Amino acid sequence: MLIVPINRGGAKLDMANLQSLCYPCHNRVGHRIAHEITNTWLPMI
């Protein structure tokens, strides 16, 4: 099952879009998503 972040169009109240993570895993996933967003939003010069 694919979990879609809310800021990328994921459903806020959809039970299928929830994922329970321990603190270290939450941080790892959060850093990966932040890195993807940063690389996507920077203008190509």
PEHU-V129836 format. One record per residue. N is the residue number from 1. RES is the residue in three letters. SS is DSSP state (hx for helix, st for strand, lp for the rest). OMEGA is omega in radians with two decimals (* if undefined). Layout:
# PEHU-V129836
<<N	RES	SS	OMEGA> <N	RES	SS	OMEGA>>
This chain:
# PEHU-V129836
<<1	MET	lp	-3.13> <2	LEU	lp	3.08> <3	ILE	lp	-3.12> <4	VAL	lp	3.10> <5	PRO	lp	-3.11> <6	ILE	hx	-3.13> <7	ASN	hx	3.06> <8	ARG	hx	3.07> <9	GLY	lp	3.12> <10	GLY	lp	-3.13> <11	ALA	lp	-3.07> <12	LYS	lp	-3.05> <13	LEU	lp	-3.14> <14	ASP	lp	-3.11> <15	MET	hx	3.13> <16	ALA	hx	-3.12> <17	ASN	hx	3.12> <18	LEU	lp	3.12> <19	GLN	lp	3.12> <20	SER	lp	-3.11> <21	LEU	lp	2.99> <22	CYS	lp	-3.06> <23	TYR	hx	3.13> <24	PRO	hx	3.13> <25	CYS	hx	3.09> <26	HIS	hx	3.12> <27	ASN	hx	-3.14> <28	ARG	hx	3.13> <29	VAL	hx	3.13> <30	GLY	hx	3.12> <31	HIS	hx	3.13> <32	ARG	hx	-3.14> <33	ILE	hx	3.12> <34	ALA	hx	3.12> <35	HIS	hx	3.11> <36	GLU	hx	-3.13> <37	ILE	hx	-3.14> <38	THR	hx	-3.14> <39	ASN	hx	-3.14> <40	THR	hx	-3.01> <41	TRP	hx	-3.12> <42	LEU	lp	3.12> <43	PRO	lp	3.09> <44	MET	lp	-3.12> <45	ILE	lp	*>>
